[in-house]
Amino acid sequence: MVSVVGLREHLVGSGLAGVVATTRERSLRSYRLFAARDPRFLIGIDPERAWRQRDLIDLMAAKCGVSADPGCTSGQDVIDPGLTVAALDRFAERVEAVARRRGAVLLGTGHPHRLIGFYGALADALSAAGCEVLTPAMGRRVDITTRFGLRTYNLDYARGVAVVREATGSRPGCATGVHTHSPLPVRLALAAAAEGGGPLPELVIGDHGWVCGAGQLGFEAIGLADTDDPAPFVGEAEGRVSVVVPLDDAVRSGYYRPLTRYVLNRACLSQ
C-alpha cells in the first residue's frame, strides 16, 4: 500500500511532479499553438470557446500548478504534487466505478515506452474484476501526419493497451510501439467497435489523442498529461474529459509503478 505522504515524496523525488523536465518555453509554445487551433496541439479536442494563451496559462496554473505569471518565460515547469494526488484519487474513482459495473473499457497510449506498464496493470486488474478489455481494429492501418510527412502505422495491442506500430516493422527500440499525439487511432478503434456490433467502451483510459479523441466523441475518458499538453485539460474544463492527472509523462517507466499501486488500492482492485 502506498500512503499519500509516500506518494507525494515519490512524485517529487522521481520528477513526476515538483520541478519537472518539461521547460517553460516548450509549454508556452504549446499554449500559443493551441490558442491558434493548430491541429497538432488540439489532438482531437474541438474547443467550444476561444482560448487565448493567457487563458491557457491560467488554466494550467489551476490544473497543474505551473507559474501563472505570463512574464515567466524560461526555466523548468513545476507541477504541484498535491494536484497530482487529488487527480489520481478522482481517476481511481472512475476506475472503481467501471469495475463495479463490469463495464467494457478501452485503453490506449501515445507514450508506449514509458506508460505501457501503468496502463497494462490497469487492464489486467480490470479484466480480473470482470470488465471486458476491448481490442477493436487490431492490425488495421492508420495514416498519421508526422513531422516527417504522412506515415502509415498499424493499430496493435500490448497487454490490452492500444499502441501504433510502424507498418513495415518496428525500428530498433520501438518494440512496444511509437510515440504519437494523434486522435486518429482512437477514432479508428471506436468506429471499428461500433461497426462490429460489439460493446462500446464505458470508459476510455489513456493520454494524448486517446483521451482527447474519445472525449470529443462523447465517451467518458480519463488520462494523464504533462504541462505542455493543454488539450486534455481544456477538455476537462469544458466537460468532455472526466479526469486528467498532471504529471511528467516521459520519465522512467518504473517510476509509474507506485502510481499504479496507489490507483489500484484506491479503486479496491488487486494487482
N, C-alpha and C positions, 0 to 999 in steps of 0.2 A: 504494500500500500504506500502511495506517495502522498505525503502531507502537503498542505497548501504552502507552508513555510519552506519545506524542502523543494517543492516545485518552483517557487519564486527564486530560490537560490540557484537552482539548476538553470532556469531560464537566463538569468543574468550571467552566470559563470560560463555557459556554453555559447553565449552570444545570440541566443534565440530572442531575447529581449534585452532591455537595458541599452547600452551602446551596441549597435549592430553594424554589420559590414556595409549595408546599403548607404550610399552617400546622399547628402542633401542635394547635390547637383543632379544626380540621377532622378531623385524623386520629383524635384521641381520641373525637370524636363517632362516627366510622365504627366504631371498635373497640367502643364501647358498644352501638351498634345491631346490629352483627354478633353480639355476645355475646347480645343479646336475640332473635336469629334473625329480624330484620326482613328480609323477602324482598328489599327494595330493596338491601340490603347483602350478602346471601348470593349474589346474582347467579348462581344456578344450582348452587352448591355446597350439599350437604346434609351438614353436618359430622357425623363419626362420634362425636366427643367433645364434651363441654360446654366451650366456650371462654369463659373469663372475660375481662374487659377486661385484667386484669393479664397473663393468659396471652398475649393478643394483643400487648401491648406488648413482652413478652419475645421473642415470635416475630419481630416486625417489627424489633426491635433486632438480632437474629441475621441476618435475611434482608436487611435494608436498611441497617442502621447508624443508625437513629433512636435517640434517647435511651431508655435502659432505665429511667430514673428516672420513676416514676409521679407524682412531685411536680413534674415539668417539664410545665406545662400551657399554656404560651404561647410565642409566637415562631415561627420558621421551622423546618421539619423539615430534617434532614440525611441524605443518602444517601452511604454510603461508596463512592467510585468504584472501589475495589478489588473490592467485592462485585458491582458492575455489570459490570466487565470479566470476572470469573470466571463470572458467569451468562451473559454473551454468548458465552463460549467453549463452555459446555455447550449453549447454544441453537444455535450453529453446528454442533456435533457431531450434533445431531438433524437439522438441515437436510441436512448432508452424508450422513447415513445414509439418509434417504429418497431423496435424489438418486441415490445409488449403486444403490438398488433400483429406481429409476424408478417409485416408488410414486405413487399418487394423493394429492393434497393439497387441503385446503380452507383458504382464508384469509378472515378477516373482521375488521372493526374497528368499534368504537363511537366511535372518535376520527377520523373520516374527514378532517376539516380539517387535522389535524396529522400523521397517520400513514399516509395513503394512499400517499405516496411510498415510505416504508420497506417496507410490505408489497407494494406494486406491483412494486418492484425484485426482491424475493424471488420473486414469482410469475413474473416474466419469466425470471429465472435458472433457476428450477426447470423451467419449461416448456422452455427451451433445452436442459436436461440430460435431457429425455425424460420428465419427470413429467407426469401429467395434472392440470391445474389445474381443479378441479371448480367448476361454477356451478349447482348444483341449486336448484330452486324460484324461478328468476328470474321476477320480476314477480308472485309470489304475495303476497297480503295477509297482514299480521300485525298484530294488535291488541295494543298495549302500553300499560299503565297508566303515566301520567306524573304530574307534579305538577299538570298542567292537566286531568287526567282521562284517560279511555280515548281513545287516539288510534290511527287506522288508518294504517299505513305499507305501503309496497311493498318487498319484498326485491329488491335490484338488485346489479349488479356493476360496479365501476370498476377497470380494469386487472387484472381477475381477482380482485379483492378484494370480498367481500360487504359491503354497506352497506345501511342502510334510508333510504328517502326518503319525504317527505310524499306521501300517496296522491293528493292533489289538486294536486300540482305543488310543486316546491321553492320555498321562500321565497328572497328575495334573499340571496345569500351562502351558500346551502345547496346549491350545485350538486353537491357531492360527497357529500351525504347529511347525516344528522342525528346528533347525539350520543346514545348510548344505552348503558345498562349491562345491558340485558335479555338473558337467555339464550334468549328465545323465538325470535329469528331463527335461531340455530344449531340449535335443536331442529327448526324447520321445514325447514331445509336438509338436515339429516341424515335426517329422515323421508322427504323427497322423494327423496333419493338411494337410500334403501332400497326405497321403493315402485317406483322406476323400474327396478330391476333392474340398474343400472349399478354401477360400482365405488364402494365406500365409501372415505373418506379414511384413509390410513395415518397421516397427521399433520394436525392442525388447528393453524393458526398464527393468533394474534390477541390480543385483550385483553378485559377485562371479561367480559360474558356469553358471548362466543365461546369463550374458553379454559375458563372455569368450566363452562359448559353442556356442552361436548364432553367434558371430562374426567370429569364426573359420569356421563355416559352410557358411559364406558369407552373412549373414543377417546384416543389419545395426543395431548396438547395442550401447546403451548409458547406463551409470550407475554410481554408487557410489563405492568408495573403500577407505580402510584405508591404513596406511603406511606399514602394514605388509602383504599386498596383492599385490605383484608386477605384477601378471599376467595380470590384466586389463590394467595396464599402459604399459606393454610390447606390449599387443595387440594394444593399441592406437599408440605406437611408430612405430609399424610395419604395421599400416594401416588397421587392422581388426576390431578395435573398434573405433567408431567415437568420443566419448567423455567420459572421466572418471573424475568424480568430487572427489577431495581428501578431505576426512573428516573422523572423527571418526564415525564408523558405529555401535557403541554399546552404545550410550548414551540414556537418557530417551526419549521415543517415542515423548513426547510433544515438545521436543527441535527441532524437524524437521519441526514443523508447519510453522515457519517463512520462511523456505526454500521453502515449498510448495507454500505459498502465493507469494513469490518472483518469482518463476518459472512460475506460472500461470499468474501473471501480465506481465512478460516479454514475455510470449507466447501468450498474448492477449486472454486468456481464463478465464472464470469466474469460481469460485468455486461452 
